[in-house]
Amino acid sequence: MREVRWVFLFTIPLLVTVSAFPQTAEALPEADFYVNVHSSVRFAFQAKRTRENGERPQLEFGPSFEFHLKPLLKLKSRTLHDLDQSKKRVLAFSFGYRRLTSGRTPDVNRLIFQATSNLPFHGGLLISNRNRGELNFSSSELTWRYRNRTTIERAFGIHSYHLSPYVSAEFYYDSKYHKWSSTALYAGAIFPLGKRFQIDPYYEHQNNTGRSPNQQINAFGIILNIHF
């Protein structure tokens, strides 16, 4: 399959890049499932391996409901080959729940409130900005966190196949540390596989300053998106 060849051509350089860094390296697999309930409402379920704030890796899973505004014609043309319908909307809201477990520390129950804006830009670029608030409950404490992530992507056509490389930066404010405690930088690409599947391999560099000394993490992640 031509799509599979493009996935390997993109992911091999990312693997080499991760192995070249001396800092802590992680592998972060993820699967996201999406079901359209209505033209403007979508149900999602996420399961992934994550590592946050320099803590131990955790399994994170849980559902969300998304609410979208009407599609914008210019956004529809920019994301014609992307299966993610939320990118065709100027504004999308999401409310969800996540359970985080590591088997070594108390489990965390997380409530998520999220708003994402999408804007078409010159040169075929799509700029997205996600504002996300989190309430984290565990047996020992209640904390909150604010996250802001900006993503720039552009679709490219290779014969009849289209992929979307992107770069992204995310900043975290954590009430546990009373400061902006983490920064994450991403580079990846979205590869459609048929009418229901997308693969998103990416490289992530984290700089965690909540605790002393600072901790840097380099991660290779791959996300499987399934759209029903």
N, C-alpha and C positions, 0 to 999 in steps of 0.2 A: 504493500500500500504506500502511495506517495506520502500520505499524511504521516505515517509511522517513520519514514525516512527523515522527514523534516524534524520530527521530535528528537530523534537521536542526534542529528546534526547540531541541534541547539543545546541539548543537555550535556553532551560530552565536554564542550569547553567549560561549562559551569562546574562540572565535577572536578576538572583539572584546577580551576580557579580556587575552589574550596580547599582542595588538598594542599595548595601552596601556602596557605595561611598558618602561622604558628599558634594562633589562639584556639580556644575551644571550638570544635566543629560539631554540628548537629545535622541529623536528617529529620525532616518534618513532613511526613506524608499527611494528606488531607483528602476527604471526600465530602462534597456538597451536593445535596439533592434538592431539586426545585420542582414544585407542582403549581401550575396556574389554577387558582381557585376562581378568579374573575379576571376580566381584562385589566383591572387595576389592583388586584390582590394576589399575592403569591405566598405559598407556604414553603419554608425551607428547613432542611435538617442538616446539621454539620457535625462531622466527627473528624478529629485531627489530633496529632501530637504537637505539643507546643512547649516553648520554654520562655518564661517571662521574668523580667526583673533579676536575671541572674540566678533564679531558683532552679530546682531540679526539673527535668522534663515531666510533663503531665499529659494525661489524656483529657481532652475537652470535647464535650458533645452536648447537643441540645437543639430544640426547635426555634424557629422564628416565624413571624408573620410580617410581610412587607406590603406597603401601600404606595402605589405609584400615581403620579399625575399623568395627564394625557401625554402621548408621545409628541415630540417636536420633530417636524419634517426634516430639518437639517441634521438632527441627531440620528434619525433613522437611516439617512444616507451614509453617515460616517460609520455606523455600526451594522451595516447591511448583512455582514457575514458572521456577526457575533450572536451567539445564542442567548446571551444575557439580556433579557428584555428591559431590565432596570436602566441600562445605559442609554436607552432611547428616550428616557424621561428627564426633564429638567431637574426634578426633585423626587426623591424616594425616601420613605420613612420605614423604619424597621424596629420591631419590639420583640425581644426574645429572652430565652433562658439558656444558661449553660451550666453544666456540672463539670468540675475539674477535679481529677483524682490522680494521685501518684503512688498510693499504697504506702507512703512513708510519712506523709504529713496529713493533717486534717483536710477532708474534702472541702471544696469551695463551691457555693451556690452563687451564680452570677446572673443578675438582671441587666439586660442590654437595651439602651435607647439610642437610636442611630438615625442620622439624616445625611443624605448624600446628594450633592448637586453635580450635574454634568453640563459642560459648556463646550460647544464646538469652537475651535480656534483656527487661525490661519495655517495654511500648509497641510490641511487634513488632520490636524491634531485634535484629540479629545482630552479635555482636562476635567478630572473628577476630584471633588473635595469631600471627604467623609468626616463628619463630626460624630464621635461616639462617646456616650457616657456609660459607666458601669458601676453597679452596686455589688460588692462582693461580701457574702456572708459565710463565715466559718464558725466552728465551735468556740474559737478564741477571740474573734474580733469582727468588726464591721468596717469596711473601708470603701472608698470610692475612687474612681479613676476617670480621667478625661483623655481621649486620644484624638489626634487630628492627623489625617493622612491625605496627601495630595498625590495624584497619579497623572502622568502624561503618557498617552499611548497614541499609536498611529497604525492603521491597517495597511498591509502591503499585499499585493497580488503577485503570485508566481504562477504563470499560466492561469489555470482555473482555480488554483488553491490560494487561500487568503489566511494570513496569520497577523497577529497584533503584538509587536514588541512594546514594552513599557518600562518606565522607571518610576520609582515612587519613594516618598519620604514620609515617615510617621513619627510623631512626637507624643510622649506620654507625660501627663501630670498625675502623680500618685499621692493620695492623701496620707498614705503610710509614711512617706518621706517628706511631705510638705514641700515638694519642689518638682520641677520637670526632671524626671528620674531616668528616662530612657529615650534613645533615638534609634530608629531602625531605617535602613536604606535597602531598597529592593531593585533588582533588575530581572526581568523575565519576559516571557512571551506566551500568548494564548494561541493554541493550535486546535481548531475545530476537527472533530472526528465524526463525520456523518451529521445527522440531523438532531442528535440528542446528547452528544458527548463533546466535551472540551478538555484538553489537558493543558495545565498551566505550570511549567517548570520555572523555578526562579532561584535566584541567589539572594540571601539576606545577610546584612551585617548589622549587628546590634552593639550599641554602646550603653551599658547600664551603669549609672552613677548614683543609684540610690544608696548602695552600701559602699563601704570602703574596704579594700581598694576597688577601683572601677573594674568592671568585667566586660570583656569584649567577646562576642560570639559570632562565628561565621556559620551559616546554615545553608544547606541545599534543600529546597522544598519542592514538592510536586503535588498539585491539586487536580483531582478528577471532579469535574462538574458534570452532573447528570440532570438533564432537563426533560420533564414529562409534560 
